Amino acid sequence: MKLKILGIITFAIFLLAACSSAENMSNMDHSNMKNTEEGQNQDLNKEQTVNKNLPTTSKTEILTGNTFNIVAKKANHRLNEKVNIEAWTFNGSVPGSQIRVKEGEDVKINLKNELPDPVSIHWHGIPLPNNMDGIPGVTQNAVQPGESFTYKFTASVPGTYMYHTHQDGVNQLDKGLYGSFIVEPKQASYDRDYSLMLDEWTSDPESMKNMDSMEGMDHSNMSGMEESESDSDSKHTGESEDSTNMMGHDMSNYDIFTINGKSGKDVEPLKVKEGEKVRIRLANIGYMSHKIHLHGHIFKVVAIDGQELNQPKEIKDQLISIAPGERYDIEFIANNPGKWYLECHGNMAGTEGMKTVIEYEGIEKSIDQPNSKEELPEFNFTSYGKDTKAEFTLNQKFDVEYTMDLNTEMNGNNMVYTINGKTFPDTDNLEVNKGDLVKVKLVNNSKSDDHPMHLHGHFFQVLSKNGKPFEGSPILKDTINLKPGDEYVVAFKADNPGNWMFHCHDLHHASAGMVDMVKYKGFEFDFTPDPAANNKPE
């Protein structure tokens, strides 16, 4: 739990409105959308720390084929024209190298760790064998400094995914250890393809260190306390902007919002040609929901969490609210020449920096203006697209039914995040047999916290929200965001044996206890946990 310190009290006024809602990827474009690092800024604020012995982050690579090398290492990274930080990177960039493969390909990824701490890679949303899931102490031992680990799996389901560290993720992901992973369909229906990863940072990393040292908490045993981040340039301390709790996480210190690791003028424009069909993959790797508005074009939401929707409808001037861990793919026809903004909406300090421009090639006119405070309706997927036969219905027979009561409570002076009144590792496991049909009711009883719940190793079908059955296209997801008071019913088939995490993707909540496990009866993992590996699954 993060408590406010005097030096950031004045930022609290920004919590009343948000670039995100409590209802509340990554560098790919086929025309070099990612910018090249422009070098260290010479006019650094005194709070910023840049190690002159480290290289500067490079342009994010796009890796294709089926065998990849990923190196975890430090680098200096420019967030905007004023702020440089020391980042932890995959292959020397933030985001890390985008991995781009074809549907059905067998993939081999060699991870080498050149950082001072152990790391791992979790392949967020990708169905794969349990021993490739990248969870220290659950599916493997953390990869030690100087050592390597090889991940192998088949990219069987096309879609937009992410990869990120799952070792002490509340700190390491904050430092930049993430990237995008795109599984292309066998036949693409679009001409231009951009991936945008959304994140939040602070211009004053030292203030976060000070707060962490003041709290002095430890979550190394995952008993419900957060870890001290005394060695971290960590940036996140909270949930969606308009649901921040004085006793929970304070988001007001996060004043730099980024697209593909850059903010403001450093964000590259998205170039298109008139007549093209353009796909934009929006992926939220941060800890706050963000509401994104595409100006000047009718568009469709064609996929959520990588899964295609059935006959999506055209919409315009609606905000796409993207919670931590979620991905939304939108498509539009480039039929309105000019320069048009794609921007975050809200009132927080970092909001203005989270925008880019849709720029038509060969056309100079610019008629658009940013308007991040404009009030617009939010996209609602509970009745979007056209209904079709789905795997599950709300009232069919299920083999296993389970309820997750998501809540918060005080443990001494600290807030912990609970599932059915318990914190990990003492939470009750959801035990299944292979082939079981499983229905899970998720209920958010927290007073002010959003909980984006992420299931590893499976997709689930969302059946109802607040007691009302879904209409329109079936919705398959791996992450579902619950506002305070929300109730969702989801269902999945237990068809991927293993021990799988089901946790809040605000990793501050996870590290403070909000983690459950789906465990297959009779499953035996194929590694030996090493007490010396310092395994920290969150």
C-alpha positions as CSV (number, residue, x, y, z in Angstrom):
1,M,0.0,0.0,0.0
2,K,1.3,3.4,-0.9
3,L,0.7,6.3,1.4
4,K,0.9,10.0,0.4
5,I,3.8,12.0,1.4
6,L,3.8,15.7,1.9
7,G,5.7,16.5,-1.3
8,I,2.9,15.1,-3.5
9,I,-0.2,16.2,-1.7
10,T,-0.8,19.0,-4.2
11,F,-1.2,16.4,-7.0
12,A,-4.3,15.0,-5.4
13,I,-6.6,17.5,-7.2
14,F,-6.0,15.6,-10.4
15,L,-7.7,12.5,-8.9
16,L,-11.2,13.9,-9.4
17,A,-11.2,13.2,-13.2
18,A,-9.4,10.7,-15.3
19,C,-7.9,9.6,-18.5
20,S,-9.3,6.4,-17.3
21,S,-12.6,5.3,-15.9
22,A,-13.2,2.8,-13.2
23,E,-15.2,1.0,-15.9
24,N,-12.8,1.2,-16.7
25,M,1.1,-2.8,-28.3
26,S,4.2,-2.6,-29.2
27,N,6.1,-1.0,-31.6
28,M,4.8,-2.6,-34.8
29,D,3.8,-0.6,-37.7
30,H,4.6,-1.4,-41.3
31,S,6.1,2.0,-41.8
32,N,8.5,2.4,-39.0
33,M,6.3,4.1,-36.4
34,K,8.7,3.7,-33.5
35,N,11.0,6.6,-33.2
36,T,14.8,6.3,-32.7
37,E,16.1,7.4,-29.4
38,E,17.3,11.0,-29.7
39,G,19.9,10.8,-27.0
40,Q,20.2,11.9,-23.5
41,N,18.5,15.2,-22.7
42,Q,21.1,17.7,-21.4
43,D,18.6,19.7,-19.2
44,L,17.7,17.1,-16.7
45,N,15.8,17.8,-13.5
46,K,17.8,17.2,-10.4
47,E,15.6,14.3,-9.4
48,Q,16.3,12.3,-12.5
49,T,19.2,9.8,-12.4
50,V,20.9,8.7,-15.6
51,N,23.9,6.4,-15.5
52,K,26.4,7.8,-18.0
53,N,28.0,4.3,-18.2
54,L,24.9,2.8,-19.7
55,P,23.9,2.8,-23.4
56,T,20.9,4.8,-24.5
57,T,17.8,2.8,-25.5
58,S,17.6,2.0,-29.2
59,K,14.8,1.9,-31.6
60,T,12.4,-1.0,-30.9
61,E,13.1,-3.9,-33.2
62,I,10.4,-6.0,-34.9
63,L,11.5,-9.6,-34.7
64,T,10.0,-12.1,-37.1
65,G,10.6,-15.8,-37.8
66,N,10.3,-18.5,-35.1
67,T,13.5,-18.3,-33.1
68,F,14.3,-15.2,-31.0
69,N,16.9,-14.0,-28.6
70,I,15.8,-11.7,-25.8
71,V,18.4,-10.0,-23.5
72,A,17.3,-8.4,-20.2
73,K,19.6,-5.4,-19.6
74,K,19.8,-1.8,-18.4
75,A,19.7,1.3,-20.6
76,N,19.1,5.0,-20.3
77,H,15.7,5.8,-21.7
78,R,14.2,9.2,-22.8
79,L,10.5,9.5,-21.9
80,N,10.0,13.0,-23.3
81,E,12.0,16.1,-24.1
82,K,12.7,16.8,-20.4
83,V,12.9,13.4,-18.6
84,N,15.4,10.6,-18.9
85,I,15.4,7.5,-16.7
86,E,17.5,4.4,-16.1
87,A,15.3,1.6,-17.5
88,W,15.3,-2.2,-17.4
89,T,14.8,-3.4,-21.0
90,F,14.3,-6.4,-23.2
91,N,16.9,-6.0,-26.0
92,G,17.7,-2.4,-25.1
93,S,14.4,-0.7,-25.8
94,V,11.2,0.3,-24.0
95,P,9.0,-1.5,-25.0
96,G,11.2,-4.4,-25.7
97,S,11.5,-6.0,-29.2
98,Q,8.2,-6.8,-30.7
99,I,7.8,-10.5,-31.4
100,R,5.7,-11.1,-34.5
101,V,4.9,-14.6,-35.7
102,K,2.4,-16.4,-37.9
103,E,-0.6,-18.4,-36.6
104,G,0.4,-22.0,-36.0
105,E,4.2,-21.4,-35.8
106,D,6.4,-23.2,-33.3
107,V,8.2,-20.5,-31.4
108,K,11.5,-20.7,-29.5
109,I,12.6,-17.7,-27.4
110,N,16.0,-17.6,-25.6
111,L,16.1,-15.3,-22.6
112,K,19.4,-14.2,-21.3
113,N,19.6,-12.2,-18.0
114,E,22.2,-9.4,-17.8
115,L,20.4,-7.6,-15.0
116,P,21.5,-7.7,-11.3
117,D,18.3,-9.4,-10.2
118,P,16.5,-12.6,-11.3
119,V,13.9,-12.2,-14.1
120,S,11.3,-14.3,-16.1
121,I,9.0,-13.8,-19.0
122,H,5.2,-14.3,-18.9
123,W,3.4,-14.5,-22.3
124,H,0.3,-12.5,-21.4
125,G,-2.8,-14.0,-22.9
126,I,-1.1,-16.6,-25.0
127,P,-2.4,-20.2,-24.5
128,L,0.7,-22.4,-24.0
129,P,2.0,-25.3,-21.9
130,N,2.1,-24.6,-18.1
131,N,5.9,-25.0,-17.9
132,M,6.3,-22.1,-20.4
133,D,4.1,-19.6,-18.5
134,G,7.1,-17.9,-16.9
135,I,5.9,-17.7,-13.2
136,P,8.8,-18.1,-10.7
137,G,8.1,-20.6,-8.0
138,V,5.0,-21.8,-9.9
139,T,6.1,-23.0,-13.3
140,Q,9.9,-22.4,-13.2
141,N,12.7,-20.9,-11.1
142,A,13.5,-17.3,-11.8
143,V,16.4,-16.8,-14.3
144,Q,19.4,-15.7,-12.3
145,P,21.8,-13.0,-13.3
146,G,24.1,-14.3,-16.1
147,E,21.9,-17.3,-16.8
148,S,19.5,-18.2,-19.6
149,F,16.2,-19.9,-20.1
150,T,14.5,-21.1,-23.3
151,Y,10.7,-20.9,-23.8
152,K,9.0,-23.1,-26.5
153,F,5.4,-23.1,-27.5
154,T,3.1,-23.0,-30.5
155,A,1.5,-19.7,-31.4
156,S,-1.9,-21.4,-32.0
157,V,-4.3,-18.5,-31.6
158,P,-3.9,-15.3,-33.6
159,G,-4.3,-12.0,-31.8
160,T,-2.7,-9.1,-29.8
161,Y,-0.7,-10.2,-26.8
162,M,2.0,-8.9,-24.5
163,Y,5.1,-10.3,-22.7
164,H,6.5,-9.0,-19.5
165,T,8.5,-10.1,-16.4
166,H,6.6,-12.0,-13.8
167,Q,9.4,-12.0,-11.2
168,D,8.8,-9.2,-8.7
169,G,6.6,-7.7,-11.4
170,V,5.3,-4.9,-9.2
171,N,8.9,-3.4,-9.4
172,Q,10.4,-4.9,-12.6
173,L,7.6,-4.2,-15.0
174,D,7.6,-0.7,-13.7
175,K,11.2,-0.3,-14.9
176,G,10.3,-1.2,-18.5
177,L,10.5,-5.0,-18.8
178,Y,7.7,-5.6,-21.3
179,G,7.0,-5.8,-25.0
180,S,4.3,-6.8,-27.5
181,F,3.7,-10.2,-29.0
182,I,1.6,-10.4,-32.2
183,V,0.3,-13.6,-33.7
184,E,-0.7,-12.8,-37.2
185,P,-3.6,-14.6,-38.8
186,K,-2.9,-16.8,-41.8
187,Q,-4.7,-14.2,-44.0
188,A,-4.7,-10.6,-42.9
189,S,-7.6,-8.3,-43.8
190,Y,-5.8,-4.9,-43.2
191,D,-3.3,-2.8,-45.0
192,R,-1.5,-1.0,-42.1
193,D,-0.9,-2.4,-38.6
194,Y,0.2,-0.4,-35.6
195,S,0.7,-1.6,-32.0
196,L,0.5,0.9,-29.2
197,M,1.5,0.0,-25.6
198,L,0.1,2.4,-22.9
199,D,1.9,3.0,-19.7
200,E,2.5,5.6,-16.9
201,W,5.7,6.9,-15.3
202,T,6.8,9.5,-12.8
203,S,9.2,12.4,-13.6
204,D,10.5,12.1,-10.0
205,P,11.6,8.5,-9.3
206,E,13.3,9.5,-6.1
207,S,9.9,10.4,-4.6
208,M,8.8,6.8,-5.2
209,K,11.9,5.5,-3.5
210,N,11.2,7.8,-0.5
211,M,7.6,6.6,-0.2
212,D,8.7,3.0,-0.4
213,S,11.4,3.4,2.2
214,M,8.9,5.1,4.5
215,E,6.5,2.1,4.2
216,G,9.1,-0.6,4.5
217,M,6.7,-3.4,3.7
218,D,7.7,-6.8,2.4
219,H,5.8,-9.2,0.1
220,S,8.5,-11.7,-0.5
221,N,6.4,-14.4,1.0
222,M,3.3,-13.1,-0.9
223,S,1.4,-13.0,2.4
224,G,-0.4,-9.8,1.6
225,M,2.2,-7.1,2.2
226,E,3.9,-5.1,-0.6
227,E,7.7,-5.2,-1.0
228,S,9.9,-2.3,-0.3
229,E,11.1,-0.9,-3.6
230,S,14.3,0.7,-2.3
231,D,16.1,-0.4,-5.4
232,S,13.4,0.6,-7.8
233,D,12.6,3.4,-10.2
234,S,9.1,2.1,-9.9
235,K,6.3,4.3,-11.2
236,H,3.0,2.7,-10.4
237,T,1.2,2.9,-7.1
238,G,-2.5,2.5,-7.9
239,E,-5.5,1.7,-9.9
240,S,-7.8,3.6,-12.2
241,E,-7.3,7.4,-11.8
242,D,-10.8,8.1,-10.6
243,S,-10.9,5.4,-8.0
244,T,-7.8,6.2,-6.0
245,N,-8.1,5.6,-2.3
246,M,-6.3,7.7,0.3
247,M,-5.6,4.4,2.2
248,G,-4.7,2.6,-1.0
249,H,-2.5,3.6,-3.9
250,D,-1.7,7.2,-4.7
251,M,-1.6,7.7,-8.5
252,S,-1.1,11.5,-8.4
253,N,2.7,11.2,-8.7
254,Y,2.4,9.6,-12.1
255,D,2.7,12.6,-14.4
256,I,4.0,11.1,-17.6
257,F,1.7,8.9,-19.7
258,T,3.4,7.1,-22.6
259,I,2.6,5.4,-25.9
260,N,5.3,2.9,-26.8
261,G,7.6,4.3,-24.1
262,K,7.3,7.9,-25.2
263,S,5.3,10.9,-24.2
264,G,4.2,14.2,-25.8
265,K,6.2,15.3,-28.9
266,D,8.4,12.2,-28.7
267,V,5.5,9.9,-29.7
268,E,5.8,9.0,-33.4
269,P,2.8,9.8,-35.7
270,L,0.9,6.9,-37.3
271,K,1.3,7.3,-41.1
272,V,-1.5,6.1,-43.4
273,K,-2.4,6.3,-47.0
274,E,-5.9,7.3,-48.2
275,G,-8.1,4.3,-48.8
276,E,-6.1,1.9,-46.5
277,K,-7.7,-0.3,-43.9
278,V,-5.8,0.5,-40.7
279,R,-5.6,-1.7,-37.6
280,I,-4.5,-0.2,-34.3
281,R,-3.7,-2.6,-31.5
282,L,-4.1,-0.9,-28.1
283,A,-2.5,-2.7,-25.2
284,N,-2.4,-1.5,-21.6
285,I,0.7,-2.6,-19.8
286,G,0.3,0.0,-17.0
287,Y,-1.7,0.0,-13.7
288,M,-4.3,2.6,-14.7
289,S,-7.2,2.4,-17.1
290,H,-7.0,4.8,-20.1
291,K,-9.8,6.1,-22.2
292,I,-8.7,6.5,-25.9
293,H,-10.5,8.5,-28.5
294,L,-9.9,8.3,-32.3
295,H,-10.7,11.6,-33.9
296,G,-12.2,12.1,-37.4
297,H,-13.0,8.5,-38.4
298,I,-15.7,5.9,-38.1
299,F,-14.2,2.7,-36.7
300,K,-14.9,-0.8,-35.4
301,V,-13.7,-2.6,-32.4
302,V,-12.7,-5.8,-34.1
303,A,-11.0,-7.7,-31.3
304,I,-10.8,-7.7,-27.5
305,D,-7.9,-9.4,-25.7
306,G,-6.8,-10.7,-29.1
307,Q,-10.1,-12.5,-29.8
308,E,-12.1,-11.4,-32.9
309,L,-15.6,-10.2,-32.5
310,N,-18.6,-11.3,-34.6
311,Q,-19.8,-8.7,-37.1
312,P,-18.6,-5.6,-35.1
313,K,-20.6,-2.4,-35.7
314,E,-19.3,0.9,-36.9
315,I,-19.0,3.5,-34.1
316,K,-17.6,7.0,-33.8
317,D,-16.5,9.4,-31.1
318,Q,-16.7,6.7,-28.3
319,L,-14.0,6.3,-25.7
320,I,-12.3,2.9,-25.6
321,S,-11.6,2.3,-21.9
322,I,-8.6,-0.1,-21.6
323,A,-7.9,-1.5,-18.2
324,P,-4.5,-3.0,-17.1
325,G,-3.8,-6.2,-19.0
326,E,-6.5,-5.6,-21.6
327,R,-6.0,-5.2,-25.4
328,Y,-8.4,-3.7,-27.9
329,D,-7.9,-3.8,-31.7
330,I,-9.7,-1.2,-33.7
331,E,-9.9,-0.8,-37.5
332,F,-10.9,2.1,-39.7
333,I,-10.8,3.1,-43.3
334,A,-8.4,6.0,-44.0
335,N,-11.0,8.1,-45.8
336,N,-10.7,11.5,-44.2
337,P,-7.3,13.0,-45.3
338,G,-5.5,15.3,-42.9
339,K,-4.0,15.0,-39.4
340,W,-6.2,13.5,-36.7
341,Y,-5.5,12.9,-33.0
342,L,-5.6,9.5,-31.2
343,E,-5.5,10.7,-27.6
344,C,-6.2,9.8,-24.0
345,H,-9.1,11.7,-22.2
346,G,-9.0,12.9,-18.7
347,N,-7.6,15.6,-16.4
348,M,-4.5,14.0,-14.8
349,A,-1.1,15.5,-15.2
350,G,0.1,12.9,-17.7
351,T,-3.0,12.8,-19.9
352,E,-1.9,15.4,-22.4
353,G,1.3,13.4,-23.2
354,M,-0.6,10.2,-24.2
355,K,-1.5,11.1,-27.8
356,T,-0.3,10.7,-31.3
357,V,-1.4,11.8,-34.7
358,I,-3.0,9.9,-37.6
359,E,-1.0,11.5,-40.5
360,Y,-2.0,10.9,-44.1
361,E,1.1,10.6,-46.4
362,G,1.4,13.3,-48.9
363,I,-1.3,15.5,-47.4
364,E,-0.2,18.6,-45.5
365,K,-3.5,20.0,-44.2
366,S,-4.2,19.8,-40.5
367,I,-7.7,20.6,-39.4
368,D,-7.8,18.7,-36.0
369,Q,-7.2,19.9,-32.5
370,P,-6.7,17.8,-29.4
371,N,-9.5,17.9,-26.8
372,S,-8.6,15.5,-24.0
373,K,-11.3,16.9,-21.7
374,E,-14.3,16.4,-24.1
375,E,-17.0,14.2,-22.5
376,L,-17.9,11.3,-24.8
377,P,-19.7,8.0,-24.2
378,E,-17.7,4.9,-23.5
379,F,-17.7,1.8,-25.6
380,N,-19.8,-1.0,-24.2
381,F,-19.0,-4.6,-25.2
382,T,-22.0,-6.2,-23.4
383,S,-24.2,-5.7,-26.4
384,Y,-21.9,-5.0,-29.3
385,G,-21.7,-6.9,-32.6
386,K,-24.0,-9.8,-33.7
387,D,-25.0,-12.8,-31.6
388,T,-23.8,-16.2,-32.8
389,K,-23.6,-19.6,-31.3
390,A,-21.1,-19.7,-28.4
391,E,-19.5,-22.4,-26.3
392,F,-21.3,-21.5,-23.1
393,T,-24.7,-20.2,-22.0
394,L,-25.5,-18.7,-18.6
395,N,-27.9,-21.4,-17.4
396,Q,-26.2,-24.6,-18.7
397,K,-24.9,-27.3,-16.4
398,F,-21.3,-26.7,-15.2
399,D,-19.0,-29.2,-13.4
400,V,-17.4,-26.6,-11.2
401,E,-18.9,-23.3,-9.9
402,Y,-16.8,-20.9,-7.9
403,T,-17.2,-17.4,-6.5
404,M,-14.4,-14.8,-6.1
405,D,-15.2,-12.1,-3.5
406,L,-12.7,-9.4,-4.3
407,N,-12.2,-7.1,-1.3
408,T,-9.8,-5.0,0.8
409,E,-9.2,-4.9,4.5
410,M,-6.7,-3.5,7.0
411,N,-3.9,-5.6,8.3
412,G,-2.5,-3.4,11.1
413,N,-1.8,-0.1,9.4
414,N,-1.6,-1.6,5.9
415,M,-4.3,-2.4,3.4
416,V,-4.4,-5.9,1.9
417,Y,-6.3,-7.2,-1.1
418,T,-8.3,-10.4,-0.5
419,I,-10.1,-13.1,-2.4
420,N,-12.8,-14.7,-0.3
421,G,-11.3,-13.1,2.8
422,K,-7.8,-14.5,2.2
423,T,-4.5,-13.3,0.8
424,F,-2.1,-15.4,-1.4
425,P,-0.6,-17.9,-0.8
426,D,-3.4,-18.8,1.6
427,T,-6.3,-18.2,-0.9
428,D,-8.5,-21.1,-1.7
429,N,-7.5,-22.8,-5.0
430,L,-10.0,-23.4,-7.7
431,E,-9.5,-27.1,-8.2
432,V,-10.6,-28.7,-11.5
433,N,-10.3,-31.9,-13.5
434,K,-9.3,-31.8,-17.1
435,G,-12.4,-31.4,-19.2
436,D,-14.4,-29.7,-16.5
437,L,-16.7,-26.9,-17.5
438,V,-16.1,-24.1,-15.0
439,K,-18.3,-21.1,-14.1
440,V,-16.8,-18.3,-12.0
441,K,-18.7,-15.4,-10.4
442,L,-16.4,-12.4,-9.8
443,V,-17.7,-9.8,-7.4
444,N,-15.9,-6.6,-6.5
445,N,-16.8,-5.6,-2.9
446,S,-13.9,-3.1,-2.6
447,K,-15.2,0.4,-1.9
448,S,-13.0,2.3,-4.3
449,D,-10.6,0.0,-6.2
450,D,-10.9,-1.4,-9.7
451,H,-9.7,-5.0,-10.1
452,P,-8.7,-6.1,-13.6
453,M,-8.7,-9.9,-13.1
454,H,-6.4,-11.9,-15.4
455,L,-6.5,-15.7,-15.9
456,H,-3.4,-17.4,-17.2
457,G,-3.5,-20.2,-19.7
458,H,-7.1,-19.9,-20.8
459,F,-9.7,-17.7,-22.4
460,F,-13.0,-17.3,-20.7
461,Q,-16.4,-16.3,-22.1
462,V,-18.1,-13.4,-20.4
463,L,-21.7,-14.4,-19.8
464,S,-23.2,-11.6,-17.7
465,K,-22.6,-8.3,-16.0
466,N,-24.5,-7.3,-12.8
467,G,-27.0,-10.0,-13.5
468,K,-27.8,-9.0,-17.1
469,P,-26.9,-11.6,-19.8
470,F,-24.6,-10.4,-22.6
471,E,-26.1,-9.7,-26.0
472,G,-24.4,-9.3,-29.3
473,S,-21.1,-10.9,-30.2
474,P,-19.7,-13.6,-27.7
475,I,-16.9,-12.0,-25.8
476,L,-13.8,-14.1,-25.1
477,K,-11.2,-12.5,-22.7
478,D,-8.3,-13.3,-20.4
479,T,-8.6,-10.1,-18.4
480,I,-11.9,-8.5,-17.0
481,N,-12.0,-5.2,-15.2
482,L,-14.4,-4.9,-12.2
483,K,-15.4,-1.5,-10.9
484,P,-16.5,-1.3,-7.2
485,G,-19.8,-3.1,-7.0
486,D,-19.5,-5.0,-10.3
487,E,-20.3,-8.6,-10.7
488,Y,-19.3,-10.6,-13.8
489,V,-20.0,-14.3,-14.5
490,V,-17.4,-16.0,-16.8
491,A,-17.0,-19.6,-18.0
492,F,-14.1,-21.6,-19.4
493,K,-13.3,-25.2,-20.2
494,A,-10.4,-26.8,-18.2
495,D,-8.5,-28.0,-21.2
496,N,-4.9,-26.9,-20.4
497,P,-3.5,-28.9,-17.4
498,G,-1.3,-27.1,-14.9
499,N,-1.1,-24.6,-12.1
500,W,-2.4,-21.3,-13.3
501,M,-2.6,-17.9,-11.7
502,F,-5.9,-16.0,-11.6
503,H,-5.0,-12.6,-10.2
504,C,-5.5,-8.8,-10.3
505,H,-3.3,-7.2,-13.0
506,D,-2.8,-4.1,-10.8
507,L,0.3,-5.9,-9.5
508,H,0.2,-3.8,-6.4
509,H,-3.0,-5.5,-5.5
510,A,-1.6,-8.9,-6.5
511,S,1.6,-8.3,-4.5
512,A,-0.7,-7.4,-1.5
513,G,-2.6,-10.7,-1.7
514,M,-5.1,-10.7,-4.6
515,V,-3.9,-13.9,-6.3
516,D,-5.7,-17.2,-6.7
517,M,-4.7,-20.4,-8.4
518,V,-6.5,-22.7,-10.8
519,K,-5.1,-26.1,-10.1
520,Y,-5.7,-29.3,-12.1
521,K,-6.1,-32.3,-9.9
522,G,-3.2,-34.8,-10.3
523,F,-1.0,-32.3,-12.2
524,E,2.7,-32.5,-11.3
525,F,5.0,-29.7,-12.3
526,D,8.3,-30.6,-13.9
527,F,10.7,-28.4,-12.1
528,T,12.2,-28.4,-8.6
529,P,11.6,-25.1,-6.7
530,D,15.0,-23.7,-5.7
531,P,14.9,-21.8,-2.3
532,A,18.0,-19.9,-3.5
533,A,16.3,-18.6,-6.7
534,N,14.5,-15.8,-4.8
535,N,11.3,-16.7,-6.6
536,K,8.8,-13.8,-6.4
537,P,5.8,-14.7,-8.7
538,E,4.4,-11.2,-8.5
